[in-house]
Amino acid sequence: MAATLTAPSLRARKDDPERLVMVTAYDAPTARIADQAGVDLILVGDSVAMVVLGYDDTLQVTVDDLVHHTAAVARTRPRAMVVADLPWMSYHTGTADAVHNAARLVRAGARAVKLEGGRKRLPVIEALCDAEIPVIGHLGLTPQSVHAMGGFKVQGRSLDSARTLIGDARAIADAGCCAIVLEGIPDQVARLVTATVPVPTIGIGAGAHCDGQVLVFHDILGLDDRPAPKFVRRYAALKSEAIEGLSAWASDVRSGRFPGDEETYHLGADAAAALGADAAAAQAKPAGGLPWHARGT
């Protein structure tokens, strides 16, 4: 098994022909599964809002939420590098807030933080790097900008927007990002970004030319049967298997088939015999009238 990634070794993977594997997971059980599967990075994403907490977008989660979920993942002590999202409004209000909030995620167990945006985020990226907090950038379809973008739409389709995106990638890499997530952009644009920047690119809906790929744990394994984005490939159908298993258990409970002898604790023979004798003696004892608490005054 490969050694745990650090920010320097992640940056060095730019020249590695083997692609990076990042999975978005949010709790201890999924983190253990992802780590045992051998992924390189576990992203505790603000997508927890939609995938786990039932919100319609990522804007509802707070730093407290991300600290909670990051700590749950980190407590499994994964070999994979734990990366935590800085949620909406945790870094938009200035560098001091950004450093403070990122430090909370690092204390919870993150080895790097991820934030969205291009050149407008340069002061924040530089401040985080000055504070020795590794940063991963995120360009293209940035879900925290859903209202400004008018929805979850592919970005970089026009010549001007593609050039802007490539320039943003160069700028945030120069500012200190150790990797860049590229989401929801044409594959030709992702290929140009990947060829241009000196740090690894990790794609999600950005084609096959990135240095790595990331998907959400629940999407890969079919734990949610809602329509998946175009860029998702399902490798299992665990929701249907889970429903089948729970339905079988419920049927056994209703019919009395569960629990069986193998799921039941038993007394030793001597203790069972003694308790049986106690019960028999109690039944044989003549009734002594009503108990004191049932008597009238």
Buried (B, 14 or more C-beta within 10 A) or exposed (E): EEEEBBBEBBBBBBEEEEBBBBBBBBBBEBBBBBBEEEBBBBBBBBBBBBBBEEBEBBBBBBBEBBBBBBBBBBEBEBBBBBBBBBBBEBBBEEBEBBBBBBBBBBEBBBBBBBBBBBBEBBEBBBBBBEBEBBBBBBBBBBBBBBEEBEEEEBBBEEEEBBEBBBBBBBBBBBBBBBBBBBBBBBBEBBBBBBEEBEBBBBBBBBBEBBBBBBBBBBBBBBBBEEEBEEBBEBEEEBBEEEEEEEEEEEEEEEEEEEEEEEEEEEEEEEEEEEEEEEEEEEEEEEEEEEEEEEEEE
